[in-house]
Each structure stands twice: as C-alpha cells, then as structure tokens.
Amino acid sequence: MIAAPAAPPSAAVARSAGPVGVWALPLITLGFVIGVLPALVFVGVLVVFTAVGLVTGGLGGAALVGFLATLVGGGVLAEQPWLVILPMLIGVAAFTAGIIGSVTALRRRGIPAPNAVTWSAAAIGLVLQLLVNGAVYFAVLVVALLIGPGPVGLVFFGGEPVPLTIFVLLAIVATAGLGWLLWSLFGRAFGRRTAAQRPQAEAGASMTS
C-alpha cells in the first residue's frame, strides 16, 4: 500500500519573513532612538509640568512657565531649533516607514497576520538589540583599548573615528541579523497559527451551512 504524499505547505508558511526584518528592524530601531523616544520624553515632561501647573496653581504655573522659558529661551533649541526638531521628525518618519513598510512587504509576500508579525518582532527587537549592540560595543571597545595608541573613552569611543565606524557597521549588521531571526520566527509562528485555525473555521462554516 502506497502512502499518500504529504500535502505541500502553503506558500504563506513556506515563504520566510526574515528578509523583511533585515531592513525593517534597523530602520525601526534608528527611528525609535532618534525620533520616537525623544518625542515621548518631550511630551511626557510637558504633560507633567502642565498637570502640575493645573493642579497646584501658582507654584505649578510658575514651574511650567519656567520650563517653557528654559526650553524656548536657552540652549540649542533656541539658537538652532532645527538641530533638535529635524532629527526628531526624521526619526519618527523612519520609525513609521519601518512599521508600514514591513506590514506592506509581509502582505505582498503572503505572510499571514503581517501587522501582528511586525509589531511583535519590533517590540522584542527593540529590547534585544540593546543587548546585542551593547555586546558589540563592549567587544569593539576592548579591541580598541588593546591595540589603540591611548585611551579611547566610554562614550562614542571618545570621538575616535575608526572604532566608532567599526561599531556602527557591526551594529547595523547585528541588528539586521536579529531582525531576520525575529521576523522569521514570528512569521512562522503566526503562519502555523493561521494554518491551524483555517480548517477549524472551514469545519464550522460547513456545519452551519
């Protein structure tokens, strides 16, 4: 007796979502760091000072006015506001492009639940890339200290261009690899979940018909 051949996997499950994560996670990470996070901090501080001003009256109002006066009337924001605002806008745009681009690319590749895959992989990727890039930073720092002519420094390698460039390149590669892994895993997970739910939905529809 010849066994029947196994049914081929669906194209949605067979195709990997990994290639999308290679460019999506670096774009989302860059946008979050230079745009979304500073914007959230700015809005959060403004909301806190505004709430204090509304609740406590005079003292809180003075604190709010002082905060706004310091923000607008001094420092880089007052002299060259676009040096602060423009990177923030670019970051928010990059984050949005990474999310929307990932969902669109996954949908075109036939990956089930593209929104769920994108947001799940991005949320975990933003946390894991801190650990991965932290390890990369430490490794580059150790090597630079061992072979360099003098102290390098702990913040951006003291401005040394060579170790800073090496770190940026390795960080991009590491983030891209992490994106490929996470998008692949979540693409498979949601693909199997969708494939498992489809027969149940078809069976339920046949029973009600």
C-alpha positions in Angstrom: 0.0 0.0 0.0 1.5 3.3 -1.1 1.1 6.2 1.3 -0.4 9.3 0.0 2.1 12.1 -0.4 2.0 14.8 2.3 0.3 18.0 1.4 2.7 20.7 0.4 3.0 23.6 2.8 1.1 26.7 1.9 3.0 29.5 0.2 2.3 31.8 3.1 4.0 29.5 5.6 6.8 28.4 3.2 8.0 31.9 2.4 10.1 33.4 5.1 9.5 36.8 6.6 13.2 37.1 7.5 14.3 39.2 4.5 11.8 41.9 5.6 13.3 42.1 9.1 16.8 42.6 7.7 16.0 46.2 6.8 12.9 46.8 8.9 14.4 46.4 12.4 17.4 48.7 11.7 15.0 51.3 10.3 12.6 50.9 13.3 15.5 51.0 15.8 17.0 54.1 14.3 13.7 55.9 14.2 12.8 54.9 17.7 16.2 56.1 19.1 16.4 59.5 17.4 12.8 60.3 17.0 10.1 58.4 18.9 11.9 58.2 22.2 12.9 61.9 22.4 9.4 62.8 21.3 7.9 60.7 24.1 10.2 62.2 26.7 9.5 65.7 25.5 5.7 65.2 25.5 5.9 63.4 28.9 7.8 66.2 30.5 5.4 68.8 29.1 2.4 66.9 30.3 3.8 66.5 33.8 4.6 70.2 34.1 1.2 71.1 32.6 -0.6 68.9 35.1 1.4 70.3 38.0 0.5 73.8 36.8 -3.2 73.0 36.6 -3.4 71.2 39.9 -1.2 73.4 42.2 -2.0 76.8 40.7 0.7 79.5 41.3 3.8 77.4 42.1 3.0 74.8 39.4 2.1 77.5 36.9 5.5 79.2 37.6 7.2 75.9 37.2 5.5 75.4 33.8 6.4 78.9 32.7 10.0 78.4 33.8 10.2 75.1 32.0 8.9 76.6 28.7 11.1 79.6 29.1 14.2 77.5 29.6 13.2 75.2 26.7 12.5 78.0 24.2 14.7 80.8 25.5 18.0 79.0 26.0 20.3 76.3 24.7 20.5 74.7 21.3 16.7 74.7 20.8 16.6 78.5 20.9 19.6 79.2 18.8 19.2 76.4 16.2 15.9 74.7 16.8 16.1 72.5 13.7 19.2 70.8 15.1 16.8 69.3 17.7 13.5 69.2 15.9 14.6 67.9 12.5 16.3 64.7 13.7 13.2 64.0 15.8 11.0 64.4 12.8 13.3 62.2 10.7 13.3 59.6 13.4 9.5 59.5 13.7 9.3 59.2 9.9 11.9 56.4 9.8 10.0 54.5 12.5 6.7 54.9 10.7 8.3 53.9 7.4 9.8 50.8 9.0 6.4 49.7 10.5 4.3 50.4 7.4 7.0 49.1 5.1 7.2 45.9 7.0 3.5 45.3 7.0 3.2 46.1 3.3 6.2 43.8 2.4 4.9 41.0 4.5 1.5 41.3 2.9 3.0 41.2 -0.5 5.0 38.1 0.4 1.8 36.4 1.5 2.8 36.2 5.2 -0.3 35.8 7.5 -1.0 38.4 10.1 1.5 41.0 8.9 0.6 43.5 11.5 1.0 41.0 14.3 4.3 39.8 12.9 5.6 43.4 12.6 4.6 44.7 16.0 5.6 41.5 17.8 9.0 41.3 16.2 9.7 45.1 16.5 8.7 45.2 20.2 11.1 42.3 21.1 13.7 43.5 18.7 13.9 47.0 20.2 14.8 45.3 23.6 17.1 42.6 22.3 19.1 44.9 20.0 20.1 46.9 23.1 21.7 43.8 24.5 23.2 42.7 21.1 24.6 46.1 20.3 25.8 46.5 23.9 27.9 43.3 23.4 29.2 44.6 20.1 30.1 47.9 21.7 32.0 46.2 24.5 33.9 44.0 22.1 34.9 46.9 19.9 35.9 48.9 23.0 38.1 46.1 24.3 39.8 45.6 21.0 40.3 49.4 20.6 41.8 49.6 24.0 44.2 46.7 23.4 45.5 47.8 20.0 44.9 51.6 20.2 47.6 54.2 20.9 45.8 55.5 24.0 42.6 55.8 26.0 39.5 55.6 23.8 36.8 56.7 26.2 33.5 55.1 27.1 31.1 57.4 25.2 31.2 57.0 21.4 34.8 55.9 21.8 36.0 59.4 22.7 35.3 60.6 19.2 37.8 58.2 17.6 36.6 57.7 14.0 37.9 54.2 13.4 36.4 52.3 16.3 33.2 54.4 16.0 32.9 53.5 12.3 33.5 49.8 13.1 30.9 49.8 15.8 28.3 51.5 13.6 28.9 48.9 10.8 28.8 45.9 13.2 25.8 47.3 15.0 23.9 47.6 11.7 24.9 44.0 10.7 23.9 42.7 14.2 20.6 44.5 14.1 19.8 43.3 10.6 20.6 39.7 11.6 18.4 40.0 14.7 15.7 41.4 12.5 16.0 38.4 10.1 15.7 36.0 13.1 12.8 37.6 14.8 10.7 38.2 11.6 11.4 34.6 10.6 10.3 33.2 13.9 7.1 35.3 14.2 6.3 34.8 10.6 6.4 31.0 11.1 4.5 31.2 14.4 1.6 33.3 13.0 1.7 31.3 9.8 1.2 28.0 11.7 -1.4 29.5 13.8 -3.3 30.8 10.8 -3.0 27.4 9.1 -4.2 25.6 12.2 -7.2 27.9 12.5 -8.3 27.7 8.9 -9.6 24.0 9.0 -11.5 24.8 12.2 -13.1 27.8 10.5 -14.0 25.8 7.4 -15.4 23.0 9.5 -17.6 25.5 11.5 -18.8 27.1 8.3 -19.7 23.7 6.8 -21.7 22.7 9.9 -23.7 26.0 9.8 -24.4 25.7 6.1 
